[in-house]
Amino acid sequence: MRRIATVGVASGQAGRHGGCWRGPLVLRNSPGLRRYCAAEGLQLVWHALLQADERVTKLEAVTGLCRQAARFASALVRHHQPFLFLGGDHATAMGVWQGVMGALPGSRRLGLIWIDAHMDAHTFETTPSGNVHGMPVAGLLGQGDRLLSRVYGGMHHLRPENLVLLGVRSYEPAEQRLLERLGVRVIGMAELNEPGALRSRLVETAARLSRQVDVLGISIDLDAVDPRDAPAVGVPEPGGIAGDELVAALAAIAAVPRLVGMEIAEFCPRHEREEKTVQLIGRLIAALYGEGGENRTRYRSFGSAGEGIKSTSSPIFRSQAS
């Protein structure tokens, strides 16, 4: 049984779609997800369910959750543990991947594959909505205005050539201009509509990034998936990636040796229908971390979630297996 270090981030303060914060709690308590993972040879070991401070403003709460997520991500990378973060709104990706970068020694670099219907590249100066979950890409690239930079708070940023967006189909001109100016590769849905196109693009992207970075991460906003396959999202966008195709594409890159972790965000249980989204989340996790021989080879050097971590006295490693 492969044990995967799992952290839930109960963030809903960065958007205006109620219930998103409950996503990680529902997943942690889901018998169906637990059974499915077990059938695939996986056990999710829950190290924490991070929650916002309700005594502060929404912006302060998002900032605090980003700090917590960064702390956990850094610790897991330093202990060489494959990880899974489950959200919650996508704003806390700023914490997760900032934490990964902060744990890398010397000049080592992170490459990030961002699978999302949206560019998430606004700042407070360009956003039409004011929602921080539309800003994490700008924050990670070090392009935040003064307020967004304060939320981000870190010293480590992604290099534009080490970030690729896939599945984009809804964005504003200001976001497009920013990413074009920086030279960020954006693979829109128009490039992914043919059968097998997503798998091909994802394999190519992972291979290219692996040649220029030291570790590779995957961040998935569930609204990248067509709402027919993932209805439990706050901002559904029709014409998205088929769930089966995303599962197959992740399985195709499961053996990439530089992969360190995955984040799945924006699960909003109030919109769930027939557990379609929970089932898809289980399949995505299994595609990357399941019992297949390629995965065992890839993660041998990282150990399992219970190894190494137990020796630390830090309170962040109080675990709950599920």
C-alpha positions as CSV (number, residue, x, y, z in Angstrom):
1,M,0.0,0.0,0.0
2,R,1.5,3.3,-1.1
3,R,1.0,6.1,1.5
4,I,0.7,9.6,0.1
5,A,1.2,12.6,2.3
6,T,-2.1,14.6,1.9
7,V,-2.9,18.1,3.1
8,G,-6.4,19.7,2.8
9,V,-6.7,23.5,2.5
10,A,-10.2,24.6,3.4
11,S,-10.0,27.9,1.6
12,G,-13.1,29.6,0.2
13,Q,-12.3,33.2,1.1
14,A,-10.6,34.0,-2.3
15,G,-13.8,33.6,-4.3
16,R,-17.5,34.3,-4.0
17,H,-18.8,30.8,-4.5
18,G,-20.0,29.4,-1.2
19,G,-19.1,26.0,0.0
20,C,-15.7,25.6,-1.7
21,W,-14.0,25.6,1.6
22,R,-15.8,22.4,2.5
23,G,-14.2,20.4,-0.3
24,P,-11.2,19.0,1.6
25,L,-13.4,18.0,4.5
26,V,-15.8,16.1,2.3
27,L,-12.9,14.4,0.6
28,R,-11.2,13.5,3.8
29,N,-14.4,11.9,5.1
30,S,-15.4,10.2,1.8
31,P,-15.8,6.4,2.2
32,G,-16.0,6.2,-1.6
33,L,-12.7,8.0,-2.1
34,R,-11.0,5.9,0.6
35,R,-12.3,2.6,-0.9
36,Y,-11.2,3.6,-4.4
37,C,-7.7,4.6,-3.3
38,A,-7.4,1.4,-1.4
39,A,-8.4,-0.6,-4.5
40,E,-5.6,1.2,-6.4
41,G,-3.0,0.4,-3.7
42,L,-3.1,3.9,-2.2
43,Q,-3.7,5.3,1.3
44,L,-4.0,9.1,1.7
45,V,-2.3,10.0,5.0
46,W,-3.8,13.3,6.1
47,H,-1.2,15.5,7.8
48,A,-3.5,18.4,8.2
49,L,-6.7,20.1,7.3
50,L,-5.8,23.8,7.1
51,Q,-8.5,26.2,8.0
52,A,-8.9,30.0,7.7
53,D,-8.8,32.2,10.8
54,E,-12.4,33.5,11.0
55,R,-11.4,36.4,13.2
56,V,-9.6,38.3,10.4
57,T,-10.5,39.8,7.1
58,K,-10.9,37.6,4.0
59,L,-7.7,38.9,2.6
60,E,-5.8,38.2,5.8
61,A,-7.4,34.8,5.9
62,V,-6.1,34.0,2.4
63,T,-2.7,35.3,3.3
64,G,-2.6,33.1,6.4
65,L,-3.7,30.0,4.5
66,C,-1.0,30.6,1.9
67,R,1.6,30.8,4.7
68,Q,0.3,27.5,6.2
69,A,0.3,25.7,2.9
70,A,3.8,26.9,2.2
71,R,5.0,25.6,5.5
72,F,3.6,22.1,4.9
73,A,4.8,22.0,1.2
74,S,8.4,23.0,2.2
75,A,8.5,20.4,5.0
76,L,7.2,17.6,2.7
77,V,9.8,18.4,0.0
78,R,12.6,18.6,2.5
79,H,11.6,15.1,3.8
80,H,11.4,13.8,0.2
81,Q,7.8,12.9,0.3
82,P,5.4,12.8,-2.7
83,F,2.5,15.0,-1.8
84,L,-1.1,15.8,-2.5
85,F,-2.8,19.1,-1.7
86,L,-6.6,19.2,-1.9
87,G,-8.6,22.5,-1.9
88,G,-10.4,24.7,-1.6
89,D,-10.1,27.6,-3.9
90,H,-7.0,27.9,-6.1
91,A,-5.5,31.0,-4.4
92,T,-3.6,28.9,-2.0
93,A,-1.6,27.5,-4.9
94,M,0.6,30.5,-4.2
95,G,1.5,29.0,-0.8
96,V,1.9,25.4,-2.0
97,W,4.3,26.1,-4.9
98,Q,6.1,28.9,-3.1
99,G,6.7,26.4,-0.3
100,V,8.2,23.9,-2.8
101,M,10.5,26.5,-4.2
102,G,11.6,27.6,-0.8
103,A,12.6,24.0,0.1
104,L,14.8,23.6,-3.0
105,P,18.5,23.9,-2.2
106,G,20.7,26.4,-4.0
107,S,19.7,27.4,-7.5
108,R,17.4,24.4,-8.2
109,R,14.2,25.3,-10.1
110,L,10.6,24.3,-10.1
111,G,8.6,23.6,-13.2
112,L,4.8,23.8,-12.9
113,I,2.1,22.4,-15.2
114,W,-1.1,24.5,-14.5
115,I,-4.3,22.8,-15.8
116,D,-7.1,25.3,-15.6
117,A,-10.0,26.8,-17.6
118,H,-8.7,30.2,-16.6
119,M,-5.4,32.0,-16.7
120,D,-5.6,33.1,-13.1
121,A,-3.2,35.9,-14.0
122,H,-5.0,39.0,-12.7
123,T,-3.7,41.4,-10.0
124,F,-5.8,43.7,-7.9
125,E,-5.2,46.4,-10.5
126,T,-6.7,44.4,-13.3
127,T,-9.3,42.1,-11.8
128,P,-12.9,42.8,-12.6
129,S,-14.1,40.7,-9.7
130,G,-11.6,41.3,-6.9
131,N,-11.4,37.6,-6.3
132,V,-7.9,36.4,-5.3
133,H,-8.5,32.9,-6.7
134,G,-8.1,34.6,-10.1
135,M,-4.6,35.9,-9.2
136,P,-2.3,33.0,-8.2
137,V,-0.4,32.7,-11.5
138,A,0.5,36.4,-11.4
139,G,1.6,36.0,-7.8
140,L,3.8,33.0,-8.5
141,L,5.4,34.8,-11.4
142,G,6.3,37.8,-9.2
143,Q,4.0,40.1,-11.1
144,G,1.7,41.1,-8.2
145,D,0.9,44.7,-7.4
146,R,1.6,45.9,-3.9
147,L,-1.5,44.2,-2.3
148,L,-1.1,40.9,-4.1
149,S,2.6,40.9,-3.3
150,R,1.7,41.3,0.4
151,V,-0.7,38.3,0.1
152,Y,2.0,36.2,-1.7
153,G,4.6,37.3,0.9
154,G,7.4,35.1,-0.4
155,M,10.8,35.6,-1.9
156,H,10.7,32.7,-4.4
157,H,9.0,33.0,-7.8
158,L,8.5,30.9,-10.9
159,R,10.5,31.7,-14.0
160,P,8.1,32.2,-16.9
161,E,9.7,29.6,-19.1
162,N,9.1,27.0,-16.4
163,L,5.3,27.4,-16.3
164,V,2.9,26.0,-18.8
165,L,-0.9,26.5,-18.7
166,L,-3.2,23.9,-20.3
167,G,-6.9,23.8,-20.9
168,V,-7.5,27.6,-20.9
169,R,-10.7,28.8,-22.4
170,S,-11.9,31.8,-20.3
171,Y,-9.8,34.9,-19.6
172,E,-9.6,38.6,-19.8
173,P,-7.3,40.7,-22.1
174,A,-5.1,41.9,-19.2
175,E,-4.2,38.4,-18.2
176,Q,-3.4,37.5,-21.8
177,R,-1.2,40.5,-22.2
178,L,0.7,39.7,-19.0
179,L,1.4,36.1,-20.0
180,E,2.3,37.0,-23.5
181,R,4.7,39.7,-22.3
182,L,6.4,37.2,-20.1
183,G,6.5,34.5,-22.7
184,V,4.5,31.9,-20.7
185,R,3.3,29.0,-22.8
186,V,-0.5,28.7,-22.8
187,I,-2.1,25.7,-24.5
188,G,-5.8,26.5,-24.9
189,M,-8.6,24.2,-25.5
190,A,-8.5,24.9,-29.2
191,E,-5.2,22.8,-29.2
192,L,-6.7,20.0,-27.2
193,N,-10.0,19.1,-28.9
194,E,-8.7,16.2,-31.0
195,P,-8.7,12.8,-29.4
196,G,-5.3,12.1,-27.7
197,A,-4.2,15.8,-28.0
198,L,-4.2,16.4,-24.3
199,R,-2.1,13.3,-23.6
200,S,0.4,14.3,-26.4
201,R,0.7,17.9,-25.2
202,L,1.1,16.9,-21.6
203,V,3.8,14.3,-22.4
204,E,5.6,16.9,-24.5
205,T,5.3,19.6,-21.8
206,A,6.5,17.3,-19.0
207,A,9.5,16.2,-21.1
208,R,10.5,19.7,-22.1
209,L,10.2,21.1,-18.6
210,S,12.1,18.2,-17.1
211,R,15.1,19.1,-19.3
212,Q,15.2,22.6,-17.7
213,V,14.1,22.2,-14.1
214,D,15.0,20.1,-11.1
215,V,11.5,19.3,-9.8
216,L,8.1,19.3,-11.5
217,G,4.7,19.9,-10.0
218,I,1.1,19.7,-11.3
219,S,-1.7,22.1,-10.3
220,I,-5.2,21.1,-11.4
221,D,-8.2,23.4,-11.1
222,L,-11.2,21.1,-11.6
223,D,-13.0,23.7,-13.7
224,A,-10.5,22.7,-16.4
225,V,-12.6,19.6,-16.8
226,D,-15.9,19.7,-18.7
227,P,-18.8,20.3,-16.2
228,R,-20.5,17.1,-17.4
229,D,-17.6,15.1,-15.8
230,A,-16.8,17.5,-12.9
231,P,-20.0,19.4,-12.0
232,A,-18.8,20.3,-8.4
233,V,-17.0,23.5,-9.2
234,G,-17.9,27.1,-8.5
235,V,-17.0,28.5,-11.9
236,P,-17.9,25.9,-14.5
237,E,-16.8,26.5,-18.1
238,P,-18.4,24.4,-20.9
239,G,-16.3,22.8,-23.5
240,G,-13.6,21.6,-21.2
241,I,-11.3,18.6,-21.0
242,A,-13.0,15.2,-20.8
243,G,-12.4,13.5,-17.4
244,D,-11.3,10.3,-19.1
245,E,-8.7,12.2,-21.2
246,L,-7.2,14.0,-18.2
247,V,-6.9,10.7,-16.3
248,A,-5.2,9.1,-19.3
249,A,-2.9,12.1,-19.7
250,L,-1.8,12.1,-16.1
251,A,-1.1,8.3,-16.3
252,A,1.1,8.9,-19.3
253,I,3.4,11.2,-17.3
254,A,3.4,9.2,-14.0
255,A,6.9,7.9,-14.6
256,V,8.5,11.4,-15.0
257,P,11.3,11.2,-12.4
258,R,11.2,14.9,-11.4
259,L,7.6,14.9,-10.2
260,V,7.3,15.9,-6.6
261,G,3.6,16.5,-6.0
262,M,0.1,17.4,-7.2
263,E,-2.5,19.9,-6.2
264,I,-6.3,19.6,-7.0
265,A,-8.3,22.7,-6.3
266,E,-11.8,24.2,-6.5
267,F,-13.9,21.2,-5.5
268,C,-17.2,22.7,-4.4
269,P,-19.4,19.9,-2.9
270,R,-22.6,21.9,-3.0
271,H,-22.7,21.4,-6.8
272,E,-21.9,17.7,-6.7
273,R,-24.1,15.3,-8.6
274,E,-23.9,11.5,-8.2
275,E,-20.4,11.8,-6.8
276,K,-19.1,12.3,-10.3
277,T,-16.4,14.8,-9.2
278,V,-15.3,12.8,-6.2
279,Q,-14.9,9.7,-8.4
280,L,-12.9,11.8,-10.9
281,I,-10.6,13.1,-8.1
282,G,-9.9,9.5,-7.1
283,R,-9.1,8.5,-10.6
284,L,-6.7,11.5,-11.0
285,I,-4.9,10.6,-7.8
286,A,-4.6,7.0,-8.9
287,A,-3.4,8.0,-12.4
288,L,-0.4,9.7,-10.9
289,Y,0.2,7.8,-7.7
290,G,-1.4,4.4,-8.3
291,E,0.2,1.0,-7.9
292,G,1.6,0.7,-11.4
293,G,5.2,-0.4,-11.9
294,E,6.2,2.9,-13.4
295,N,5.1,4.8,-10.3
296,R,6.9,2.5,-7.9
297,T,10.1,3.1,-9.8
298,R,9.7,6.8,-9.9
299,Y,9.0,7.3,-6.2
300,R,11.4,4.7,-4.7
301,S,13.9,7.5,-3.7
302,F,11.1,9.4,-2.0
303,G,9.9,6.7,0.4
304,S,6.3,6.6,1.7
305,A,4.4,9.3,3.6
306,G,5.1,7.6,7.0
307,E,8.9,7.3,6.5
308,G,11.3,10.0,7.7
309,I,8.5,12.3,8.8
310,K,7.9,10.5,12.1
311,S,11.4,11.5,13.3
312,T,10.5,15.2,13.4
313,S,9.1,16.9,16.4
314,S,7.2,19.5,14.4
315,P,3.5,19.6,15.1
316,I,2.7,19.9,11.4
317,F,3.2,16.2,11.0
318,R,0.4,14.9,13.1
319,S,-1.2,12.5,10.7
320,Q,-4.5,11.0,10.1
321,A,-4.7,8.1,7.5
322,S,-7.7,7.7,5.4
